[in-house]
């Protein structure tokens, strides 16, 4: 992730990721259709995230936008580390 935040994805990596995401948008199932129909009650028609609009938005993604997001999400200076210690076999923590 450090490399992605520092350098962004290569052109090949970006195209590969977009192809995978686009294939997911091609699959229309009942839950997606129900979501679109339900959202029509609250969202203007132009703002509905239909499969076609999802593809349009995906095409706007660039290596620079991926890099900027990765840098924001994976900033190593503004993080905390959480360590989870498993419970002992007797059920309590020691």
N, C-alpha and C positions, 0 to 999 in steps of 0.2 A: 504494500500500500504506500510505503514511503516513496517508491519510484513513481507510482501513478500520481501522487500528489506533487512530486517534484518535476516530472517530465510529461505527464499526461499519457494517454494511450497512443500507440502507433496507429497509423492509418488502417493497417490490417486488423488490429485489435478492435478498433472502433467499428469497422464495417462488420466484423464477425459478431460483436455484441448487438449491433443494430439488427442484424439478420435474425438472431435468436429472439430478440424482443418482438420483432415484426411477426415472426411465426406465431407467437403467443396471441397477438392481436387478431390474427386471422381466424382463430378458433372462437366462434360465437356459441355460447352455451346459455342455458336458461337463466342462470344466475346473472350473467352479464346483461342479458336482455331485460330481466326484471329490474336490475339496477338502473339501466337507462330509462325505462318507463317510469320508475319511481322518482328518479331525479327530475323528470319533466315537470313535476309538480312544483319544484323549488328553483330550478335553474332555467335560464333562457335557452331556447333551442340552439342558438349559436354557441353556447358554452358547454353543451352536453359532450361528454367524452365518449363518443361512439368509436367503434373500431377504426373507421376511416380517419376520424380526427386524431386518434391515438397515433396512427402512422404519420400524419402531418406533423404532430408535435415531436415525434421521434426523429424525423428528418432534420429538425432544428438543432438537435444535439450535435455539438462539435467537440473535438479533442480539447479545446480550451475550456468549454463549460464543464466537461468531465474532470479535467485537472483542477479547476477552481473548486468544484464540489468536493473532490477528494481531499484537497488541501484544507478545506473548512471542516470537514467531518473527521479527518485523521490528524489534526494538529496535535503533535506529541507534547507540546508545551502546556496545553490546556486539557489535561486528562487526569483521570484518577484510575487507580488500579484496585480492583476488588478481588480478594482471594477468598474462596469458599473452602472452608475446612469441613470435610465430611464428618458426620457423627460417628462416634465409636460404635462397635458392634452391640454394646449394651444399651444404645439408644441415647445416651447423653453425650455432650461434647466434653472433651478433656483438654 
